[in-house]
Amino acid sequence: MKQKMMRRREAFTINDLFVVIIVVAVLVAVGLRALRPAKRHPSDINCVNNLKEVGMAYSLWAGDNGDLLPSQQSVSKGGWKELLTNANQGAICWTNYAIMQNEVGQSPRLVLCPFDERLPAQSFTNDFDNTNVSYFVGVSANDTYPQSIAAGDRNLGPGTAPDSEYGYSPKSGKGNDVAIPISGPVSWSLKMHSAGNFQKAGNILLGDGSAQRTSTAAFNQDWLSNAPPTTNWPAGHVPATPSIRLVFP
């Protein structure tokens, strides 16, 4: 009679159990990380904080200057209102921030986004110009209209297709003075906060001093469409449709 060969059944060892536990733990950790919202880069937060500081500077400056922002106050009283009665004033966008140098603590870094390729100036005096500024100026914003747009990242451009560079803000630093219809459309370009962000993104400062991160779609729908139109346009440059005036560095 032929004996049947009995196959030896290997036992499940403690070591095998440990391996299984480790593998399961790793899979759970990876799954939880995928579900967790992406952390914002520290520099990303710094840029929003910079705009908040600019908003505080506006408030402090206005408090000492008849509750008016620099773009609405007379040159004789420290503002640049008369300069803006002319069109095409993008080349002097930097003036708006130099006027508030005391309110921003003499720190030119506050008007430069850490994601911008531009470099900060050493001071607000001799070497400060558009090439040291990251933020456009909404010349008609004020706290009476909380949703008015006071400032924002300069990588904003016309249309729905994002520009590969900085949109309305030329690399040369010559600036741009733009009438943007509140019906849009505009889009954040592929620079600064849009890098790796399929929705394209940027930061804006509102008339009430709050800073907001917004995608292109949200900017057009929630902010631009609700912004009060500019009314004090330069003679001969009144747009055909309700628009806001933004001056880009």
C-alpha positions in Angstrom: 0.0 0.0 0.0 1.4 3.3 -1.1 1.7 5.9 1.6 0.4 9.3 0.8 2.9 12.1 1.1 1.7 14.6 3.6 2.5 18.2 2.8 3.7 20.2 5.7 1.6 23.2 6.5 3.6 26.2 7.4 2.5 28.1 10.5 1.7 31.9 10.4 4.6 33.4 12.4 4.7 36.5 14.6 7.1 38.1 12.1 4.5 37.6 9.4 1.9 39.3 11.5 4.1 42.3 12.1 4.7 42.7 8.4 0.9 42.6 7.7 0.3 45.2 10.4 3.0 47.5 9.0 1.7 47.2 5.5 -1.9 48.0 6.6 -0.7 51.0 8.7 1.2 52.4 5.7 -1.8 52.0 3.4 -4.1 53.7 5.9 -1.6 56.6 6.3 -1.3 57.1 2.6 -5.1 57.1 2.2 -5.6 59.6 5.0 -2.9 61.9 3.5 -4.7 61.8 0.1 -7.9 62.9 1.8 -6.3 65.7 3.8 -6.5 69.2 2.3 -3.2 70.3 0.7 -1.1 72.5 3.0 -0.4 76.0 1.8 3.2 76.9 1.3 4.5 79.3 4.0 5.3 81.8 1.3 1.8 81.5 0.0 0.5 82.6 3.5 3.1 85.4 3.6 1.7 86.9 0.4 -1.8 87.0 1.9 -0.4 88.5 5.0 1.5 91.2 3.0 -1.8 92.3 1.4 -3.4 92.4 4.9 -0.6 94.7 6.0 -1.2 96.8 3.0 -4.9 97.0 3.9 -3.9 98.1 7.4 -1.6 100.7 5.9 -4.5 102.1 3.8 -6.6 102.3 6.9 -3.9 104.1 8.9 -3.1 106.5 6.0 -6.8 107.3 5.4 -7.3 108.0 9.1 -4.7 110.7 9.0 -5.8 112.1 5.6 -9.5 112.8 5.6 -10.6 109.2 5.3 -9.3 109.1 1.7 -6.9 106.7 0.2 -3.7 108.0 -1.6 -5.3 107.7 -5.0 -8.2 109.9 -3.9 -6.3 112.5 -1.9 -4.9 115.7 -3.4 -1.2 115.9 -4.2 -1.0 119.0 -2.0 -2.1 116.8 0.9 0.2 113.9 0.2 -1.9 111.8 -2.3 -1.7 111.4 -6.1 -5.3 112.2 -7.2 -4.4 114.8 -9.7 -1.9 112.5 -11.4 -4.7 110.1 -12.0 -6.8 112.6 -13.8 -4.6 111.6 -16.7 -4.8 108.2 -18.4 -1.9 105.7 -18.8 -0.4 106.2 -15.3 0.9 102.6 -14.9 4.5 103.8 -14.9 3.9 105.5 -11.6 2.0 102.7 -9.9 4.8 102.5 -7.3 3.8 106.0 -6.1 0.8 104.6 -4.3 3.0 102.5 -2.1 5.8 104.9 -1.6 3.2 107.4 -0.3 2.4 104.9 2.5 5.9 104.0 3.4 5.5 105.1 7.1 2.3 103.1 7.4 4.0 99.9 6.1 6.8 100.4 8.6 9.4 101.5 5.9 9.5 97.9 4.6 9.4 97.6 0.8 9.2 93.8 1.2 5.5 94.2 2.2 4.6 95.2 -1.4 6.4 92.3 -3.0 4.9 88.8 -3.1 7.4 86.0 -2.2 6.3 84.1 -5.4 7.1 87.0 -7.7 10.3 86.9 -9.7 10.9 90.6 -8.8 13.2 91.6 -6.0 12.5 93.9 -3.1 14.0 97.4 -3.0 16.3 98.4 -0.1 14.2 101.4 0.7 11.2 103.5 -0.6 13.5 106.3 -1.7 16.1 106.3 -4.5 15.9 102.7 -5.8 12.1 102.0 -5.5 10.0 101.6 -8.6 7.5 99.3 -10.3 10.0 96.5 -10.5 9.8 96.2 -6.7 6.0 95.9 -6.6 3.8 92.9 -6.9 0.4 94.4 -6.4 -1.9 96.4 -8.7 -3.9 99.4 -7.3 -7.7 99.8 -7.5 -7.8 103.6 -7.6 -11.5 103.9 -6.7 -11.7 101.5 -3.8 -12.8 102.6 -0.3 -14.2 101.1 2.9 -17.7 102.6 2.0 -17.9 99.8 -0.5 -16.4 96.7 1.2 -16.4 94.7 -2.0 -14.5 97.3 -4.0 -11.1 96.0 -5.1 -8.2 97.9 -3.5 -5.2 95.8 -4.6 -4.2 92.4 -5.8 -1.5 90.2 -7.4 -0.2 91.7 -10.6 -0.5 88.4 -12.5 -4.0 89.2 -13.9 -4.7 89.3 -17.6 -7.5 89.7 -20.0 -9.8 87.0 -21.4 -10.3 83.4 -20.3 -7.0 81.9 -21.5 -4.3 82.6 -18.8 -1.3 84.5 -20.1 2.1 82.6 -19.8 3.7 85.7 -18.1 2.1 88.4 -15.9 -0.9 89.5 -18.0 -1.5 93.2 -17.6 1.8 93.8 -15.7 4.7 94.0 -18.2 8.1 92.6 -17.4 9.7 95.9 -18.2 8.1 97.6 -15.2 6.5 100.3 -17.3 3.2 99.4 -15.8 -0.3 99.5 -17.2 -3.5 101.6 -16.6 -6.5 99.4 -17.4 -10.2 99.7 -17.5 -11.7 96.3 -16.7 -15.4 95.7 -17.4 -17.1 94.3 -14.3 -18.7 91.8 -16.6 -15.1 90.5 -17.3 -13.7 88.2 -18.2 -10.2 88.3 -16.8 -7.9 85.4 -15.6 -4.9 84.9 -13.4 -1.8 84.2 -15.5 0.4 81.2 -15.1 2.8 83.0 -12.8 2.9 83.4 -9.0 0.1 81.5 -7.2 -1.1 79.8 -10.4 1.9 77.6 -10.7 0.6 74.0 -10.5 -3.0 75.2 -9.8 -5.3 74.2 -12.6 -7.9 76.7 -11.6 -5.4 79.5 -11.6 -5.3 81.7 -8.5 -4.4 85.0 -7.0 -4.9 87.2 -4.0 -7.0 90.4 -3.8 -7.4 93.1 -1.1 -10.9 94.5 -0.7 -12.1 97.9 0.4 -12.8 96.7 3.9 -9.2 95.7 4.4 -9.7 91.9 4.1 -7.5 89.8 1.8 -8.9 86.9 -0.2 -7.5 84.0 -2.1 -9.6 83.5 -5.2 -9.5 81.3 -8.4 -10.1 82.9 -11.8 -13.7 81.7 -11.9 -14.5 83.0 -8.4 -12.8 86.3 -9.1 -15.0 86.9 -12.1 -18.2 85.7 -10.5 -18.0 86.7 -6.9 -15.7 89.8 -6.8 -15.3 91.6 -10.2 -19.1 91.4 -11.0 -19.9 92.9 -7.5 -17.3 95.6 -7.5 -18.7 99.2 -7.7 -17.7 100.7 -11.0 -15.2 103.5 -11.1 -16.8 106.9 -11.9 -13.9 109.4 -11.9 -12.3 108.5 -15.2 -9.8 110.7 -17.0 -11.5 113.0 -19.6 -11.9 111.2 -22.9 -11.3 107.8 -21.4 -14.7 106.8 -20.0 -15.3 103.1 -20.9 -18.4 102.1 -22.8 -19.4 99.6 -20.2 -19.3 99.8 -16.3 -15.7 99.1 -15.4 -13.1 99.4 -12.6 -9.8 101.1 -13.1 -6.8 99.1 -12.0 -3.2 100.4 -12.2 -0.6 97.7 -12.6 3.1 98.0 -11.8 
